[in-house]
Amino acid sequence: MDRLYPTLLLIFGFAALFLFQTGFSFRCYQCNSYMQEDCADHFNNQTWHLSECAENVTMCRKIVQEVYYNDEWQLRYVRQCAPSGIVGGDEGRRCLEKTGTYKVKVRICHCDNQEGCNGASNFHSNIHVILLPLMTIVYVKYLWT
């Protein structure tokens, strides 16, 4: 029975990790350069916080709009959560060109490889990558003592 307890603990620990992961929502940068100038490129992800997305969101989106307004072309950037979309080449670094209405050009970039991927590149660790080896080490150490 002494050896069974840590085995059950490990099984329930792994089950809890994988079952409760779905409770966490995907996070993306959410801003609009029309109202927030620092949302434009070159985006500084150190000054913005990731925002929680709705449960149905599986990716982030960056929209680059070229709008002819007041007799000049203006660039606008929108960063948001995306429930669906097509991820462009190179993990979303290649944007898809869309034909807009008169005097509007749009590039849409979707990415789903990590949270906050609609900003500049940033490392986000996954809890499974940290906890899985840690729990394994504790379990093996317990069995050997």
Backbone bond lengths (Angstrom), bond angles and torsions (degrees), N, CA, C in turn:
res aa  C-N    CA-C-N  psi(-1)  N-CA   C-N-CA  omega(-1)  CA-C   N-CA-C  phi
1 M - - - 1.458 - - 1.527 111.50 -
2 D 1.356 116.71 -30.71 1.459 119.68 -179.83 1.523 111.68 -62.61
3 R 1.327 117.28 -35.17 1.464 121.10 -179.71 1.531 111.27 -81.46
4 L 1.313 118.29 -22.96 1.460 121.99 -178.17 1.526 111.76 -73.58
5 Y 1.319 117.66 -34.96 1.463 121.99 -177.75 1.533 112.62 -58.71
6 P 1.341 120.13 -50.84 1.470 118.71 179.16 1.525 113.03 -65.90
7 T 1.328 117.07 -31.08 1.465 119.86 177.80 1.521 110.51 -65.44
8 L 1.328 116.58 -45.72 1.473 120.33 177.44 1.523 111.09 -63.82
9 L 1.327 116.02 -40.11 1.461 120.36 178.56 1.527 110.85 -61.06
10 L 1.316 117.08 -42.69 1.460 121.48 178.94 1.523 111.26 -65.31
11 I 1.327 117.29 -43.57 1.466 120.91 179.86 1.525 110.76 -61.82
12 F 1.337 116.89 -46.77 1.465 119.85 179.75 1.531 111.61 -68.30
13 G 1.326 116.62 -32.15 1.464 119.82 176.86 1.520 112.03 -64.27
14 F 1.346 116.62 -46.30 1.464 120.39 177.68 1.522 111.24 -65.11
15 A 1.324 116.75 -40.62 1.469 120.22 178.91 1.521 110.27 -61.26
16 A 1.326 116.91 -42.38 1.467 120.38 179.67 1.525 110.99 -64.07
17 L 1.329 117.17 -40.46 1.468 120.18 179.04 1.520 111.79 -59.25
18 F 1.314 116.94 -46.55 1.457 120.29 -174.96 1.519 112.72 -80.59
19 L 1.317 118.33 -30.10 1.460 120.40 179.81 1.519 111.67 -76.13
20 F 1.309 117.30 -39.35 1.455 119.80 -174.63 1.517 113.34 -88.39
21 Q 1.312 118.18 -4.68 1.460 120.43 177.54 1.519 110.68 -62.63
22 T 1.327 117.92 -32.77 1.455 120.63 -177.76 1.515 112.21 -67.16
23 G 1.321 118.48 -15.18 1.454 121.56 178.51 1.516 112.93 -73.71
24 F 1.311 117.98 -17.01 1.458 121.25 -179.94 1.520 109.28 -91.68
25 S 1.314 116.52 133.74 1.461 119.29 -179.77 1.527 110.18 -91.44
26 F 1.300 114.75 158.33 1.460 122.84 177.07 1.526 107.72 -68.25
27 R 1.316 117.84 147.34 1.465 121.08 -179.51 1.525 110.08 -123.00
28 C 1.331 115.19 139.28 1.464 121.94 -179.84 1.527 108.98 -138.26
29 Y 1.323 115.32 164.89 1.456 119.85 170.32 1.517 107.61 -77.87
30 Q 1.342 116.92 138.85 1.453 120.93 -179.74 1.527 108.70 -133.03
31 C 1.326 115.07 112.72 1.461 120.11 179.96 1.527 109.08 -164.90
32 N 1.322 115.62 171.64 1.461 122.83 -179.56 1.524 107.70 -141.71
33 S 1.324 117.81 120.89 1.465 121.07 -176.02 1.525 113.15 -67.95
34 Y 1.325 117.88 -15.73 1.468 119.96 176.74 1.529 109.83 -65.46
35 M 1.334 116.17 -35.50 1.459 120.89 -179.98 1.530 112.41 -106.00
36 Q 1.338 116.90 -21.20 1.466 121.96 -177.03 1.527 107.92 -131.43
37 E 1.313 116.93 97.90 1.465 121.62 -172.69 1.526 113.51 -58.23
38 D 1.329 117.90 -33.29 1.464 119.54 -177.58 1.527 113.13 -77.47
39 C 1.329 117.17 6.81 1.464 121.79 174.10 1.533 111.04 -83.34
40 A 1.323 116.67 -15.30 1.469 121.38 -178.16 1.528 110.35 -71.18
41 D 1.326 116.21 170.77 1.457 120.33 173.02 1.522 107.12 -77.87
42 H 1.184 121.08 144.11 1.446 137.47 0.60 1.516 108.64 -79.93
43 F 1.333 114.42 108.56 1.453 123.57 -173.13 1.520 110.60 -75.02
44 N 1.323 116.28 130.49 1.459 121.48 179.10 1.526 108.45 -102.01
45 N 1.329 116.84 101.85 1.463 119.25 -177.35 1.525 113.11 -73.17
46 Q 1.310 118.05 -2.93 1.462 120.59 175.98 1.529 111.42 -81.75
47 T 1.322 117.90 -18.78 1.466 120.59 -179.03 1.521 112.47 -98.70
48 W 1.314 117.71 -9.03 1.465 121.91 179.62 1.520 109.83 -113.83
49 H 1.316 116.01 146.76 1.461 121.29 175.69 1.518 109.09 -100.30
50 L 1.314 115.86 146.09 1.464 120.23 174.63 1.520 108.73 -69.01
51 S 1.324 116.26 141.31 1.462 122.11 179.40 1.519 109.63 -109.51
52 E 1.320 115.55 143.67 1.466 121.10 177.58 1.522 109.33 -67.71
53 C 1.313 116.17 139.39 1.463 122.08 177.02 1.532 109.09 -103.32
54 A 1.304 115.91 168.38 1.463 121.11 176.14 1.528 109.74 -66.39
55 E 1.321 116.80 163.68 1.465 121.38 -176.07 1.526 113.46 -62.18
56 N 1.331 117.65 -29.92 1.469 120.41 -176.55 1.530 113.10 -82.63
57 V 1.315 118.14 0.39 1.469 122.03 -176.74 1.527 110.24 -82.90
58 T 1.327 115.42 131.04 1.464 120.91 -179.82 1.522 112.58 -122.78
59 M 1.325 117.27 -1.32 1.459 119.99 -178.22 1.524 110.56 -156.57
60 C 1.316 115.08 169.94 1.463 122.35 176.09 1.523 108.92 -109.62
61 R 1.330 115.37 159.12 1.465 120.79 -177.77 1.528 109.17 -135.10
62 K 1.330 114.81 141.10 1.463 121.53 169.11 1.518 106.51 -124.88
63 I 1.325 116.12 126.77 1.464 121.76 178.90 1.525 107.84 -112.44
64 V 1.312 115.86 128.61 1.464 121.50 175.34 1.524 106.69 -111.60
65 Q 1.326 116.23 116.04 1.464 121.64 -178.48 1.524 109.63 -110.88
66 E 1.309 115.23 131.46 1.464 120.37 169.97 1.519 105.68 -106.44
67 V 1.318 115.68 114.69 1.464 121.40 -173.67 1.525 109.05 -120.63
68 Y 1.322 116.02 130.94 1.462 120.20 174.85 1.522 107.23 -87.97
69 Y 1.336 116.52 110.52 1.461 121.99 -173.56 1.526 108.97 -142.55
70 N 1.311 117.12 133.27 1.470 122.69 -178.72 1.528 111.77 54.57
71 D 1.325 115.67 46.66 1.464 123.32 176.81 1.527 114.54 62.44
72 E 1.329 117.64 26.94 1.463 120.54 175.80 1.529 110.05 -153.15
73 W 1.336 115.30 153.63 1.462 120.91 176.20 1.518 108.91 -82.89
74 Q 1.319 116.35 131.15 1.463 122.08 178.33 1.527 109.42 -122.51
75 L 1.316 115.90 141.42 1.467 121.54 175.00 1.524 108.82 -97.23
76 R 1.315 115.82 132.24 1.464 121.11 176.54 1.521 108.59 -128.55
77 Y 1.318 115.41 140.94 1.462 122.01 -179.55 1.520 109.17 -119.62
78 V 1.315 115.33 132.94 1.460 121.38 176.22 1.522 107.07 -125.70
79 R 1.309 116.57 124.83 1.467 122.27 177.11 1.518 106.83 -115.47
80 Q 1.350 116.29 131.12 1.459 119.56 -173.94 1.524 111.98 -158.77
81 C 1.327 114.58 170.77 1.465 122.14 173.17 1.525 108.11 -77.44
82 A 1.328 116.64 150.43 1.467 120.44 -179.14 1.529 110.18 -135.66
83 P 1.330 117.29 120.20 1.463 119.52 177.24 1.527 112.96 -73.08
84 S 1.334 116.98 -20.13 1.461 120.73 178.75 1.522 109.05 -158.65
85 G 1.309 115.77 169.59 1.456 120.92 179.23 1.513 110.15 155.50
86 I 1.314 115.73 175.60 1.461 122.34 179.43 1.521 108.03 -109.60
87 V 1.330 115.89 121.44 1.457 120.78 179.27 1.519 108.23 -77.37
88 G 1.326 116.42 123.28 1.458 121.32 179.25 1.521 110.99 -72.28
89 G 1.308 116.26 176.20 1.454 121.49 -179.68 1.513 112.75 -62.69
90 D 1.309 115.89 162.20 1.459 123.36 177.92 1.533 111.15 58.57
91 E 1.349 115.74 47.61 1.467 124.28 179.10 1.524 112.51 56.47
92 G 1.312 116.87 37.00 1.458 121.14 176.46 1.513 114.73 90.62
93 R 1.327 117.43 2.32 1.465 119.19 178.61 1.527 111.64 -74.87
94 R 1.332 115.94 -20.84 1.467 120.03 175.34 1.520 107.52 -97.13
95 C 1.297 115.47 120.87 1.462 120.99 -175.92 1.523 110.79 -87.81
96 L 1.314 115.19 155.51 1.460 121.32 176.45 1.522 108.68 -93.22
97 E 1.325 115.80 129.66 1.466 121.14 179.37 1.524 109.16 -81.93
98 K 1.309 116.19 134.23 1.465 121.26 176.67 1.522 108.03 -121.81
99 T 1.311 115.20 141.98 1.454 119.87 176.13 1.517 107.72 -86.13
100 G 1.306 115.77 120.34 1.461 120.41 -179.69 1.511 111.21 -95.20
101 T 1.298 114.88 -167.75 1.457 120.35 176.46 1.521 108.80 -77.20
102 Y 1.291 116.53 -174.87 1.460 122.69 -178.07 1.531 110.73 -54.45
103 K 1.316 117.19 125.25 1.456 125.78 177.59 1.532 113.38 64.67
104 V 1.319 116.66 32.45 1.466 121.72 174.14 1.527 108.45 -136.64
105 K 1.319 116.55 126.89 1.463 122.57 174.55 1.528 107.19 -119.90
106 V 1.320 116.70 138.54 1.465 120.38 -175.35 1.527 110.54 -133.19
107 R 1.331 115.95 134.44 1.462 123.16 169.99 1.523 106.85 -119.44
108 I 1.331 116.14 129.06 1.463 120.79 -178.35 1.521 108.80 -117.21
109 C 1.322 115.45 126.89 1.458 121.71 -179.64 1.526 108.67 -117.37
110 H 1.326 116.73 121.51 1.465 122.01 175.13 1.522 108.54 -111.59
111 C 1.318 116.30 143.87 1.463 120.64 175.75 1.522 108.58 -144.91
112 D 1.323 115.19 147.00 1.462 119.81 -179.64 1.522 112.39 -138.91
113 N 1.331 116.67 15.32 1.458 119.78 -175.10 1.523 113.27 -83.05
114 Q 1.323 119.05 -18.53 1.459 121.90 175.96 1.519 109.41 -167.63
115 E 1.329 115.58 159.43 1.455 119.90 176.76 1.522 109.21 -63.17
116 G 1.310 116.78 144.73 1.453 120.45 177.90 1.507 114.12 71.36
117 C 1.315 118.01 18.68 1.465 120.26 -176.90 1.527 112.09 -73.06
118 N 1.346 118.32 -5.94 1.456 119.85 177.54 1.526 111.71 -89.12
119 G 1.315 117.07 11.81 1.455 122.32 173.02 1.513 108.36 -113.81
120 A 1.319 116.66 -156.00 1.460 120.16 173.31 1.519 108.18 -74.62
121 S 1.320 116.87 163.15 1.463 119.06 -177.70 1.522 110.00 -63.79
122 N 1.329 114.73 139.37 1.455 121.72 -177.70 1.517 107.77 -154.02
123 F 1.323 118.62 141.69 1.457 121.69 -178.79 1.517 109.71 -85.71
124 H 1.318 116.60 128.54 1.458 122.78 175.01 1.518 107.41 -125.83
125 S 1.306 116.36 118.33 1.458 118.63 -179.16 1.516 110.43 -79.95
126 N 1.298 115.26 150.89 1.450 122.31 177.80 1.519 107.64 -99.72
127 I 1.313 117.31 135.76 1.460 121.21 -176.76 1.526 111.87 -59.93
128 H 1.336 117.05 -31.17 1.467 119.69 179.16 1.525 111.47 -66.71
129 V 1.302 117.06 -36.28 1.462 121.22 -179.48 1.526 110.24 -64.55
130 I 1.312 116.91 -31.49 1.459 121.26 -179.14 1.530 111.58 -86.08
131 L 1.325 116.86 -47.69 1.459 120.59 -172.64 1.522 114.51 -76.68
132 L 1.300 118.59 -33.48 1.466 120.55 -177.65 1.531 112.15 -60.36
133 P 1.337 119.94 -52.59 1.472 118.64 178.12 1.534 112.29 -65.19
134 L 1.319 116.81 -36.08 1.455 120.30 -179.73 1.527 111.43 -63.12
135 M 1.333 116.55 -46.02 1.465 120.19 178.71 1.530 111.04 -65.46
136 T 1.311 117.32 -36.49 1.465 120.76 178.72 1.525 110.88 -64.93
137 I 1.315 117.33 -43.55 1.469 121.52 179.08 1.526 110.58 -62.13
138 V 1.327 116.67 -45.21 1.468 120.50 179.28 1.520 110.29 -61.93
139 Y 1.321 116.71 -43.04 1.463 121.25 -179.26 1.529 111.59 -63.85
140 V 1.322 116.98 -47.42 1.470 121.03 -179.74 1.525 110.37 -64.22
141 K 1.311 116.96 -41.37 1.463 120.45 178.95 1.526 110.45 -62.22
142 Y 1.321 116.44 -40.34 1.464 120.29 179.36 1.528 111.19 -65.35
143 L 1.319 117.45 -39.73 1.464 120.80 179.92 1.528 112.08 -66.56
144 W 1.320 117.58 -31.83 1.462 121.43 -176.63 1.527 112.62 -84.09
145 T 1.321 117.52 -9.38 1.477 118.57 179.95 1.497 111.86 -95.67
